[in-house]
Amino acid sequence: MLAGEYWNIRPDLMTMAKGLGGGLPIGAFVAKEEIAAAFDPGDHFSTFGGNPVCCAAALANVEAIMEEKISENVAKLGKHATVRLNDLMNRYPIIGDVRGKG
């Protein structure tokens, strides 16, 4: 579901926002335990931090993504798009490169 999984990357710290709340303002960070333990209360804050409505929306959004297997569908559509774009690249020299992910 996350970009690092394609290349088996395990980041020490990751931030995310935008789509997390399905349109509501929310952001998050995920860190390895030893990094998260270095934060004391008050070290990090945000204007929207702890808003229960936005947190509930984010949880519901993540649950829907997992239950509906949206990541699997995105991968399937991505493969289809890459095949079609490569076909176009082979027919039209103006298209210089098709890379896929990202």
N, C-alpha and C positions, 0 to 999 in steps of 0.2 A: 504494500500500500504506500510505502514511502520510497523515495528515490534511491536512498542508500542500499536498499534491499536488492536492487538489480546487480550491484557489484559487491555484495556482501560486506558493506561498510557499516561499522558500528561506531557512530560518532560519540564523543564525550558529552556534547551538549547540542541540542537542536531547538530551534525556535520555529513556531508556526502561527499563522493567523489567517485572515481573510475567510476562506472557505470553511474553516473550522466551525464557525457559528451559523453557517447557512444564511449569511447576510447580516447577522447581528454582530456587533463589535466585540470581539474576544481575541485573545492571543494566548499562547502557552509556550512554556519551555519544558523540555524533558532533559534530564541530566543523569549521568551515572551517580550512584548513591554518594560516593566520596565527594563529588563536586557539589551536589545539592546540600550535603551536610555542612558545607562551608558558609552557606547563607544563614544569616540571623534574621529574625523578624524585623521588618522595616528595611532590609537591604534592597529589596525589589518591590516595586509597586506600579500601579497603572491607574489611569482614570476609571477604567471599567473593571478593575480587579475585584473578583468575588461577586459580581452581579449574578444573582441566582437565576434570573431569566436567561441570560446569555450562556451560563454554564449548563443549564438544562437543555438549551438548544444545541450546544456543542455535543453533549452526550448523545442526544437523540440523533444528531447528524452522523456521528461516528457509528452508532448502532445500525442506522439505516445503510450506511456504506458497507458494513460488514455483512449484515443479513441479506442484502440484495446483491451481494457479490459484485459491486460496482467496479472494483479494481480489476477483477477478472474480465469484465466486459470491456473496460478501457484497454486492457492489454490486447484483447481480440481485435477491437476496432483499430488499435494502433498498428498491429501487424498488417491488417487489410489496407490501411492508409499508406503504409510504407511500401507495400507491393505496388499499389496503384501509382504512387508518386515516383517510384523507380521506373515504372513503365513510361510515365510521362517524361522523365529525365532522359531515358534512352531515345525518345522520339523528338525531343526539343532541346537543342544544344544550349539554349538560353538558361536552362536549369543546370546549375553547376554541381550540386551535391544534394543528396538526401541522406540524412543521418539517423533519423528515427527518434529515439528518446531525447527529450529535452527540447 
